[in-house]
Amino acid sequence: MSTSSNYHRHLVSATENLFHHHDLPP
């Protein structure tokens, strides 16, 4: 379960990073 949680957290972090990057103005 620990591994699953870590993996999910990593996915969320990556997604958030992408969203934040896109949110930034050009």
FITIKE-633629 format. One record per residue: residue in three letters; y, x, z of N, C-alpha, C, O in turn. Coordinates in steps of 0.2 Angstrom, whole numbers, plus 5000, padded with zeros to 4 digits. Atoms other than C-alpha are relative to their C-alpha. Layout:
N
NODE:residuo:n.y:n.x:n.z:ca.y:ca.x:ca.z:c.y:c.x:c.z:o.y:o.x:o.z
NODE:ALA:Y:X:Z:Y:X:Z:Y:X:Z:Y:X:Z
...
This chain:
26
NODE:residuo:n.y:n.x:n.z:ca.y:ca.x:ca.z:c.y:c.x:c.z:o.y:o.x:o.z
NODE:MET:4994:5004:5000:5000:5000:5000:5006:5004:5000:5011:5003:4997
NODE:SER:4994:4996:5000:5012:5014:5004:5002:5003:4993:5008:5003:4991
NODE:THR:4999:4998:5007:5010:5021:4986:5004:4995:4996:5008:4996:4993
NODE:SER:4997:5005:5004:5014:5004:4979:5007:4999:5002:5011:4998:4997
NODE:SER:4994:5001:4997:5029:5002:4990:5005:5005:4997:5010:5004:4994
NODE:ASN:4996:4995:5003:5036:5019:4984:5001:4999:4993:5006:5000:4991
NODE:TYR:5000:5001:5007:5032:5015:4966:5006:4995:4999:5010:4996:4994
NODE:HIS:4995:5005:5001:5042:4999:4967:5007:5002:5002:5011:5000:4998
NODE:ARG:4994:4998:4998:5056:5007:4976:5003:5005:4994:5009:5004:4993
NODE:HIS:4998:4996:5006:5057:5020:4962:5002:4996:4994:5007:4998:4991
NODE:LEU:4998:5004:5006:5057:5007:4949:5007:4997:5001:5011:4996:4996
NODE:VAL:4994:5004:4998:5071:4997:4958:5006:5005:4999:5011:5004:4996
NODE:SER:4995:4995:5000:5081:5013:4960:5002:5002:4992:5008:5002:4991
NODE:ALA:4999:4998:5007:5079:5018:4941:5004:4994:4997:5009:4995:4993
NODE:THR:4997:5006:5003:5084:5000:4936:5007:4999:5002:5012:4998:4998
NODE:GLU:4993:5000:4998:5099:5000:4947:5004:5005:4997:5010:5004:4996
NODE:ASN:4996:4994:5003:5105:5017:4941:5002:4998:4993:5007:4999:4991
NODE:LEU:4998:5002:5007:5104:5010:4923:5005:4995:5000:5010:4995:4996
NODE:PHE:4995:5005:5000:5113:4995:4927:5007:5002:5002:5012:5000:4999
NODE:HIS:4993:4998:4998:5127:5004:4936:5003:5004:4994:5009:5004:4993
NODE:HIS:4998:4996:5006:5128:5016:4921:5003:4996:4995:5008:4997:4992
NODE:HIS:4998:5005:5005:5130:5001:4910:5006:4997:5002:5011:4995:4998
NODE:ASP:4994:5004:4997:5142:4993:4922:5007:5004:4999:5012:5001:4998
NODE:LEU:4994:4996:5001:5154:5008:4920:5003:4999:4994:5000:4998:4989
NODE:PRO:4997:5001:5007:5167:5006:4907:5000:5006:4996:4998:5012:4998
NODE:PRO:5001:4995:5005:5167:5016:4891:5005:5006:5001:5005:5010:4997
